[in-house]
Amino acid sequence: MKAIAHTKYGQPDVLELVDIEKPIPQDDEVLIKVRASSINAAEWYGMVGLPIARIGGGLFKPKDTRLGVDYSGIVEAVGKNRNDFKVGDEVFGARTGAYAEYVCVKNIIIPKPKNITFEEAASVPTAAITALQGLRDFGKIQAGQKVLINGASGGVGHFAVQIAKAFDTEVTAVCSTKNIEIARSSGADHVVDYTKENFTNNVQKYDLLLDVSGTHSWSEYKRVLKPDTHFVIVGAPKGTPVIGPLAHVIKIKVGSWRASQKVEFFIAKFNKDDMNLLKEFLETGKLRPFVEKTYPLSQTAEAMRLFGRGHIRGKIVLTM
Ligand SMILES: NC(=O)c1ccc[n+]([C@@H]2O[C@H](COP(=O)([O-])OP(=O)(O)OC[C@H]3O[C@@H](n4cnc5c(N)ncnc54)[C@H](OP(=O)(O)O)[C@@H]3O)[C@@H](O)[C@H]2O)c1
């Protein structure tokens, strides 16, 4: 089967389309013919080999040469101990090595909502579960709150706006001029164009701030946070060459150590309950993925280049 692999760290040119053995499912696994996958920052950092990530992932070259996590596809074979899926079922979920024609999956496999395409389904897992866990588990989101999403038009951000609306909050979305429309169509009540206005100078105060883009200092953020509220760090600019976005996390944590607000940084974790909740949101129309562009698997390097330039509307998807 065809798959994307990289035997060294670097810019997207290191990605190769290779022929490898088609996987055979274990008794407790399901073999999926992948129809689509999507691009997230995790793949970008895995590809470039951020020094701090090399400690576990291979110092000089990647230990795991495969990339990709999010997938959607069709069940092609089922291990003899599985009775929850059958051949032909349409599914989506998460599995490392998803930039490939087939994956074997044990845990994160969920029936695909019928009202969305394979491309849309593959755009959801990583970005939407991050938005959900950031808002609900770390931000303690409550109906009626004023919520601000800084970085509201990309993968995580456009899902965060919609999930915050699903929790009945009043949402302010921050993005650039070209992406105002996607923030509005995601349901934001207010949109701030960061190229024209610095929201941290506004008088409005928020109960929860989800910081997807990490573009301000703690002294700026705290100006717009009510006391005893939640500030959740999701992401940050690429930062220093050694620890990347963690540089921003450390600065915010140090700057806020005496603050009344609860400042959280987290790494999203997949679980079936949250994936099933996202499926429900998709089926009821509370979550509508936006895919800016799709590329065939053979053009993964091109797709990564576009992702690396930033300012994507929603998600970039690969098709197999
Ligand atoms: N903690 C976790 O578990 C987790 C999981 C997934 C991702 N992440 C992190 O989350 C971040 C976003 O990921 P993504 O996939 O959503 O990336 P993305 O699609 O590239 O989105 C980046 C967002 O940042 C916005 N942005 C850029 N410059 C900005 C500025 N100066 N002010 C305000 N917003 C600005 C962009 O808006 P415009 O396009 O309009 O400029 C866009 O909405 C990354 O840092 C990633 O590493 C963390």
The ligand as an ORCA input file, in Angstrom:
! r2SCAN-3c Opt
* xyz 0 1
  N      -2.730     21.486     23.261
  C      -3.080     20.578     22.369
  O      -3.413     19.428     22.674
  C      -3.105     20.989     20.908
  C      -3.734     20.178     19.955
  C      -3.795     20.623     18.629
  C      -3.180     21.833     18.287
  N      -2.546     22.556     19.244
  C      -1.921     23.854     18.928
  O      -2.959     24.766     18.606
  C      -2.462     25.754     17.723
  C      -3.427     25.934     16.572
  O      -3.531     24.754     15.823
  P      -4.427     24.771     14.514
  O      -4.342     23.418     13.910
  O      -5.755     25.356     14.811
  O      -3.575     25.820     13.627
  P      -4.073     26.767     12.462
  O      -5.149     26.084     11.705
  O      -2.851     27.210     11.750
  O      -4.738     28.030     13.247
  C      -3.984     29.071     13.796
  C      -4.912     30.180     14.237
  O      -4.140     31.244     14.805
  C      -4.630     32.469     14.272
  N      -3.639     33.529     14.344
  C      -2.456     33.651     13.669
  N      -1.858     34.802     14.022
  C      -2.689     35.402     14.937
  C      -2.637     36.610     15.688
  N      -1.587     37.461     15.564
  N      -3.650     36.903     16.532
  C      -4.718     36.058     16.675
  N      -4.827     34.902     15.980
  C      -3.816     34.581     15.137
  C      -5.043     32.135     12.874
  O      -5.939     33.142     12.396
  P      -5.723     33.785     10.911
  O      -5.549     32.616      9.996
  O      -6.966     34.543     10.657
  O      -4.463     34.608     10.993
  C      -5.732     30.790     13.099
  O      -7.052     30.996     13.548
  C      -1.056     25.308     17.308
  O      -0.118     26.060     18.048
  C      -1.003     23.847     17.723
  O       0.304     23.433     18.068
  C      -2.500     22.157     20.544
*
